[in-house]
Amino acid sequence: MNDRLKTLLAKAGPFLGLIIVIGLFAIPTETREIFLSYHNFKIIFTQTVIVAIGALGMTLIIVSGGIDLSVGSAIALTSVVGAMLVQRGWGTASVVLAMISAGGAIGLLNGAAIAGLRMMPFIITLGTLGIARGVAKWLAENQTVNYETSVINQWMTTADPFSYALPAGVWVTLGLAILTALVLNRTVLGRHIFALGSNEATARLCGVPTVRLKILVYALAGCFFGLAGLFQLSRLRQGDPTVAVGLELDIIAAVIIGGASLSGGVGTILGSMIGALIMAVLRNGTQMMEWQTYFQEIIIGLVIIVAVFVDRLRQGKS
């Protein structure tokens, strides 16, 4: 019975959490109609994009047994790089490729330091968090990087209340989630990532190239973070070196809420996407209820603690 409860909690937990959070903000009569409107859910889906794309990369890292605290800084840096390139007249495709590559380069450095030097992911990515943020401020000269206009600006807009079409960012996120889920569950690479997170020593004995795999995982995740930076740029319509501070907490919380284990070897893309949606609903609902910003931060902190506690229950640890 205990095992059946654990299995049920792992599979249905994220969906149950989403239903509870939506129900919580749908109860007050004064905001119910607005909160449950299609336009508000379009805003929620759009607000989910950045965290969800970051969660795709973070799922790969956490399943492999690692962690990355530099996500927010990587998003800020890539958004500044993108804004500078748009400002200099680069084409849209070139800007997109450059931003994804910049994110991938940050992930590659993280992976090389962690795997090649055998250093703790927590320490390395904590250092990268400061380095990437500092480089972003240096490139932007401690100010926002503005540009006149770009096609990129249209990918995250929800300005038209009469349009039922979801922004391009939502569809890109959905497509990437499906593709990443297929890679993680249906390919040799995915099986190797799970094996690495479950037991690195055993995976190495079974012939898994653990050093190269760690580097690859962090580099792939970095590409996702660079793409998240692209949609951050689209949302703000400027490069801001101070943006996304603490966003890594939302992303990590989304992955853990979705059923991944901080111990590694466990996690699903669907669960992470539901977790990202829960975080977006929480922020949207608290803003609609006009709760103070500090209270929103307290709630997010409590959600992270509860998510880690549930993870411990799933793993059967005291």
C-alpha positions in Angstrom: 0.0 0.0 0.0 2.9 2.3 0.9 4.5 1.7 -2.6 1.2 2.3 -4.3 0.8 5.7 -2.5 4.3 6.7 -3.5 3.6 5.8 -7.1 0.3 7.7 -7.1 1.9 10.7 -5.4 4.7 10.8 -8.0 2.3 10.6 -11.0 -0.7 12.5 -9.8 0.9 14.9 -7.4 1.7 17.7 -9.9 -1.8 17.6 -11.4 -3.4 17.7 -8.0 -1.2 20.6 -7.0 -2.2 22.5 -10.1 -5.9 21.9 -9.4 -5.6 23.0 -5.8 -3.7 26.2 -6.7 -6.3 27.1 -9.4 -9.1 26.4 -7.0 -7.5 28.5 -4.3 -7.6 31.7 -6.5 -11.0 30.8 -8.1 -12.8 31.0 -4.7 -12.9 34.8 -4.1 -16.0 36.0 -5.9 -14.6 39.5 -6.6 -11.7 38.1 -8.8 -13.1 34.7 -9.9 -14.5 35.8 -13.3 -11.3 37.6 -14.3 -9.0 34.9 -13.0 -10.9 32.1 -14.9 -11.2 34.1 -18.1 -9.4 32.9 -21.3 -7.4 36.1 -21.6 -6.0 35.7 -18.1 -5.0 32.1 -18.8 -3.4 33.3 -22.0 -1.3 35.6 -19.8 -0.5 32.7 -17.5 0.6 30.5 -20.3 2.8 33.3 -21.6 4.3 33.9 -18.2 5.0 30.2 -18.0 7.2 30.2 -21.1 10.5 31.4 -19.6 10.3 29.2 -16.5 9.1 26.2 -18.5 12.0 26.4 -21.1 14.4 26.8 -18.2 12.8 23.8 -16.5 13.4 21.7 -19.6 17.2 22.3 -19.2 17.1 21.9 -15.5 15.2 18.6 -15.7 18.1 17.2 -17.8 20.6 18.4 -15.2 18.6 17.3 -12.1 17.8 13.9 -13.6 21.6 13.4 -14.3 22.3 14.1 -10.6 23.4 17.8 -10.9 22.1 21.3 -10.2 22.6 24.7 -11.8 22.2 27.9 -9.8 23.4 30.2 -12.7 20.2 30.1 -14.8 18.9 33.5 -13.9 22.3 35.1 -14.7 22.6 33.2 -17.9 19.2 34.4 -19.0 20.2 38.0 -18.2 23.5 37.7 -20.1 22.0 36.1 -23.2 19.2 38.7 -23.2 21.8 41.5 -23.1 23.8 39.8 -25.9 20.7 39.5 -28.0 19.7 43.1 -27.5 23.1 44.3 -28.5 23.1 42.2 -31.7 19.6 43.5 -32.6 20.9 47.1 -31.9 23.7 46.5 -34.4 21.4 45.3 -37.1 21.8 41.5 -37.0 19.1 39.4 -38.6 16.5 37.6 -36.5 17.9 34.1 -37.3 21.4 35.2 -36.5 20.4 36.7 -33.2 18.4 33.6 -32.2 21.4 31.3 -33.0 23.8 33.6 -31.2 21.7 33.7 -28.0 21.3 29.9 -27.9 25.0 29.5 -28.6 25.9 31.9 -25.8 23.7 29.9 -23.4 25.3 26.7 -24.6 28.8 28.1 -24.0 27.9 29.0 -20.4 26.6 25.5 -19.9 29.7 24.0 -21.6 31.9 25.8 -19.2 29.9 24.6 -16.2 29.9 21.1 -17.4 33.6 21.1 -18.2 34.5 22.4 -14.7 32.1 20.0 -13.0 33.0 16.9 -14.9 36.6 17.6 -15.9 37.8 19.0 -12.6 35.4 16.8 -10.5 34.0 19.8 -8.7 30.7 20.1 -7.0 27.9 21.5 -9.3 26.6 23.7 -6.4 29.9 25.5 -6.0 30.7 25.8 -9.8 27.3 27.2 -10.8 27.2 29.5 -7.8 30.4 31.0 -9.1 29.1 31.1 -12.6 26.0 32.9 -11.3 28.2 35.8 -10.2 30.4 35.7 -13.3 27.6 35.7 -15.8 25.7 38.5 -14.0 28.9 40.6 -13.9 29.6 40.1 -17.6 26.1 41.1 -18.4 26.4 44.3 -16.5 29.8 45.0 -18.0 28.5 44.5 -21.6 25.5 46.6 -20.9 27.5 49.2 -19.0 25.2 48.9 -16.0 22.1 50.0 -18.0 19.4 48.6 -20.2 20.2 47.9 -23.8 17.4 49.4 -26.0 16.7 49.1 -29.7 14.0 50.4 -32.0 12.0 47.4 -33.1 12.4 43.7 -34.0 10.3 40.7 -35.0 11.4 39.1 -31.7 9.1 41.6 -29.9 6.1 39.8 -31.3 6.8 36.4 -29.8 5.5 37.0 -26.3 2.8 39.6 -26.7 -0.6 39.3 -25.0 -1.7 42.9 -25.7 -4.7 42.2 -27.8 -7.6 41.0 -25.5 -9.7 40.1 -28.5 -7.2 37.7 -29.9 -7.6 34.0 -29.0 -4.2 33.1 -30.5 -1.5 32.1 -28.1 1.9 33.8 -28.5 4.6 32.0 -30.5 6.6 31.4 -27.3 3.9 29.1 -25.9 3.9 26.9 -29.0 7.7 26.8 -29.1 7.7 25.7 -25.5 5.1 23.0 -26.2 7.1 21.7 -29.1 10.4 21.6 -27.2 8.7 19.9 -24.3 7.5 17.1 -26.6 10.9 16.8 -28.3 12.8 16.7 -25.0 10.4 14.1 -23.5 11.0 11.9 -26.5 14.8 12.3 -26.2 14.7 11.6 -22.4 12.4 8.5 -22.6 13.0 7.0 -26.0 16.7 7.3 -26.8 20.0 5.9 -25.6 21.0 9.4 -24.5 18.0 9.6 -22.3 18.7 6.2 -20.7 22.3 7.2 -20.1 21.2 10.4 -18.3 18.9 8.5 -16.0 21.7 6.0 -15.3 24.1 8.8 -14.5 21.7 10.3 -12.0 20.8 7.0 -10.4 24.3 5.8 -9.8 27.3 7.4 -11.5 29.8 4.6 -10.5 27.5 1.9 -11.8 26.9 3.8 -15.0 30.6 4.2 -15.6 31.1 0.4 -15.1 28.4 -0.2 -17.6 30.3 1.8 -20.3 28.5 5.1 -20.0 31.0 7.9 -20.8 30.1 9.9 -17.7 32.5 12.8 -18.1 31.4 13.6 -21.7 27.8 13.0 -20.8 27.9 15.5 -17.9 29.4 18.1 -20.2 26.8 17.4 -22.9 23.9 17.7 -20.4 25.1 21.0 -19.1 25.7 22.3 -22.6 22.3 21.2 -23.8 20.7 22.8 -20.7 22.6 26.0 -21.4 21.1 26.1 -24.9 17.6 26.0 -23.2 18.6 28.8 -20.9 19.8 30.8 -23.9 16.4 30.3 -25.5 14.7 31.4 -22.3 16.9 34.5 -22.5 15.5 35.1 -26.0 11.9 35.0 -24.8 12.9 37.2 -21.8 14.2 39.7 -24.4 11.0 39.4 -26.4 8.9 40.0 -23.3 10.8 43.1 -22.0 11.8 44.4 -25.5 15.1 45.4 -24.1 18.2 43.8 -22.7 18.4 44.2 -18.9 21.4 42.9 -17.0 19.5 43.0 -13.7 16.6 40.8 -14.8 15.8 37.2 -13.7 17.4 37.5 -10.3 16.3 34.5 -8.3 14.6 32.9 -11.3 16.6 29.8 -10.8 14.6 29.1 -7.6 11.4 29.2 -9.6 12.9 26.8 -12.2 14.3 24.4 -9.7 11.0 24.4 -7.7 9.0 23.7 -10.9 11.2 20.7 -11.6 10.9 19.3 -8.1 7.2 20.0 -7.9 6.9 18.1 -11.1 8.3 14.9 -9.5 12.0 15.1 -10.1 14.4 14.1 -7.3 17.3 16.2 -6.1 19.1 12.9 -5.6 19.0 12.4 -9.4 17.7 9.5 -11.6 14.0 10.6 -11.4 12.0 13.1 -13.3 9.6 13.8 -16.2 9.2 16.6 -18.7 5.4 16.6 -18.3 5.8 17.0 -14.5 8.3 19.8 -14.9 5.9 21.6 -17.3 3.0 21.3 -14.8 5.4 22.5 -12.1 6.2 25.6 -14.2 2.5 26.2 -14.7 1.9 26.0 -11.0 4.5 28.7 -10.4 3.0 30.9 -13.0 -0.5 30.5 -11.5 0.8 31.3 -8.1 2.4 34.5 -9.2 -0.6 35.5 -11.4 -3.1 34.7 -8.6 -1.2 36.6 -5.9 -0.9 39.7 -8.1 -4.6 39.6 -8.9 -5.4 39.4 -5.2 -3.1 42.4 -4.8 -0.9 40.7 -2.3 2.4 42.5 -1.5 5.5 41.4 -3.3 7.2 40.2 -0.1 4.2 38.0 0.6 4.5 36.5 -2.9 8.2 35.7 -2.2 7.3 34.1 1.1 4.7 31.8 -0.6 7.2 30.8 -3.3 9.8 30.0 -0.6 7.2 27.9 1.2 6.4 26.1 -2.0 10.0 25.2 -2.5 10.3 23.8 1.0 7.1 21.8 0.6 8.3 20.5 -2.8 11.6 19.3 -1.4 9.8 17.7 1.6 7.5 15.8 -0.8 10.6 14.7 -2.7 11.9 13.2 0.5 8.6 11.4 1.1 8.7 10.0 -2.5 12.2 8.7 -1.9 11.1 7.1 1.4 13.6 9.0 3.5 13.1 10.5 6.9 
